[in-house]
């Protein structure tokens, strides 16, 4: 075979080798329209860094107020998410101003949901939060209401009135998923912002109603061992009157008031329930 | 190569092709010199001077081989093939054509061999001149070898001095056994042979065997002692006679399937690659899914090769068929560990497929099923020197799904194309091009969302040369891999790998007892990772993805060699070594892999095959996905593999074996096996590990009337992370496959396969409490039954058509994951197959 024929033959072989690939078909290019974007921010309803004052004269100051939130869900038949946002962020709510929780891109009308859950190993640290805080919240523990779980909300501080002073150091381990929060519109090329409010003061409400007065007398009275430290166990040992929605002070705080802390777009439309296990 | 006998005849048709008219002249009695003296020229009756013509003289004939295809179909006849050759004035063959009729295998072999004939050119008045001649090849089947032993049935002791009478096509021969009871005949014609053994005070026995040319048949007689000297009788033997046919040896400790066997494995859908999951040592990730652990090594650590070309995956999306048409696959080998030095850079097992040799005559096969159609056609050209093949598979699942779930799109296809050309009888160039495409998506609100998409293409340009004491292969492979990694990156992002690789393999027989193999290879991968467009910039998932998978170029190069030493008739040892250098951006690593394998034929039926090897691998993703290869950060993975296989041929077609193994893994990237069950697995995490156990198998060729196999693996696979040792996430204590296939006659075949395996460890971890315990609960065990039925009609000697019905998981079994039952996942298949 001459050199010319050999070269021609070789080119023919190469072409035949590569052409079938083109004929088989390639993965489709991205033809989706430009999505809209929405940032979720978290802001304290009350400036927790300044503390709060109750109706019965106690001044509550916070040394720590850490909350773990995130895993925003966008669902619905009219919703096309363009990226997932499967992570939690630990936020220090004593930080002033709004803090970003996440940024989402999607198109259409999306039903919004989020998780209030103890942080995972890849949880992101918010402003003022360090690895020691994350480790503390990831340390499993048990209390009268939850077995062997990390911490979803960590609150520590003190209540003072005249010469009385009590300390509290509460780790809430209850995981909740907030669904049916309403819809968020994503328009192509447009940017928007939605807000989750953290209502720290509700921990000291005397009832679940939004307009219920803040108080600390009941909590102070629960200090059974008079060590100046009010624990969740002590609160759980104080019974509430018959006919109450909850059986103990601790139960009202843990199961009733804590779920009211996060609120989406200042509306109580979300339904809070225990999240389903991931498969 | 089968032994050859060739008889060539030259009959001069006439001299002076290409338009010249020449009168034939009697040739000289002896071969003429190239330039005979033209001193005197004879004159014809008219007184005119006639040219002196000397016909061409054959000077070199490499011979022909009796076609293997003919032997495999049981054809053992002598065959003559007549050719017409055109020679140039140098005596080389420029054209060879068939004269008359001949079966295609013989015609093609004769035409191929004729190209290498060398002649002294014809002479016309002393001047070399082109010529046209007739040439005849005679094919004689290679002889068979026959031998065996004569033993006492009661004691098993050899019987020396026993008389063995052999009546074969070549006539009758009489032998006497040696001191070890053995006897042998080296040169026997193929076909039927009858044997009779007489030994003094034992009952004589008769036997009939079918001798296959080119192969050795071993017959073991076990004679019953008689109470009195018994005269020779014609009574049929009662004691079993064992006949073993020795074919080509396979590498030690390798499990293999041939294409014909694979077609009959229920649940494999005729796919050689899918049949791999039935082999011992293979632990499925989930029923039907094409990912498995091999002796404790995760799916991402297994290497898949087709004719030495690395492929990123073997099966189409979900539960789809293999990416190479089964008709092209001659054989599939699973090397679970201790593999030859030519395999490297994969720390788990190696699945290696060998494609069928080119067959330069028109043939093909096709099939149509519920969800796809496939075909393969091959034919020859250039008088049999070349062959061209095209094949592929196309799924119409998209059309079917559009009827049931319009928003879902599932699509897969593959193609194969091969051209080979024998430049000379010993030199072949070929191009092998193949690729696959898979897509899973959905359309929602008129927006097409790509959930999972992947494709890969290969073009392998290859040169093979044979020489008298070996062979060499040199090849260059171009590759293109692409995947949409939305499931990993959190958004739709493409990762692309453009690769170019070169390899050389050499085999050289240094002596009868020494075989050297060696080679080099180099691979350049250019990875291109699409930037994130819509991911949250703070997303840990996106950040982790960007850390692991980066736009970069990687280079890996290796050299290897091993030496097979035949220390005796029954013992051979193969030490080897391999070295690889890895380079990725600023990271570099070196892996040195010693290997050692041995094969000891303890008895003619019992073999012991220990293997040992060290293997290094760059970091890998959990499952093999085109284009998704992590950087070198964190260093190489390493495994140390040791096993000993013991095989016993129970009968001619039944083999049993046991193989204990022990593997140690270090610096592994096994996200699936070490997952805590909380959130996304950490794909960059490293762990130590080990796997140990024992594999059992019992196998009777599935091409027998009744064929089947039984495989069982008892094993334990562990991982160690941060000092805590626990069972691997996919540790399954028991894995069993049992299958049987029965030829019911009249073209009907039926078969079933029972699959059973233990459940995986139950994750005891909560979001924040990581439980790593040696004592774990397990998911419930899983079992399923696959069934297969076929009715075949033979249309002619080579053409056939069949209806095939096959169901994977006919028992509708559900499998448990995370405490929940999933399924049942049932794959039915009804279709037609045909071949010609």
Interface residues (C-beta under 8 A of the other chain):
Chain A: X1 X9 X13 X14 X16 X17 X18 X20 X21 X23 X24 X25 X26 X27 X28 X30 X31 X32 X33 X35 X77 X78 X80 X82 X83 X84 X85 X86 X87 X89 X100 X102 X103 X104 X105 X107 X108 X117 X118 X119 X120 X121 X122 X123 X124 X138 X139 X140 X148 X149 X150 X175 X277 X278 X279
Chain B: X390 X392 X413 X414 X415 X417 X419 X421 X423 X429 X431 X432 X433 X435 X436 X437 X439 X444 X445 X447 X448 X449 X450 X453 X454 X455 X457 X459 X460 X461 X478 X480 X482 X484 X490 X491 X492 X494 X532 X533 X534 X535 X536 X537 X538 X539 X540 X541 X544 X678 X679 X680 X682 X766 X767 X768 X769 X817 X818 X820
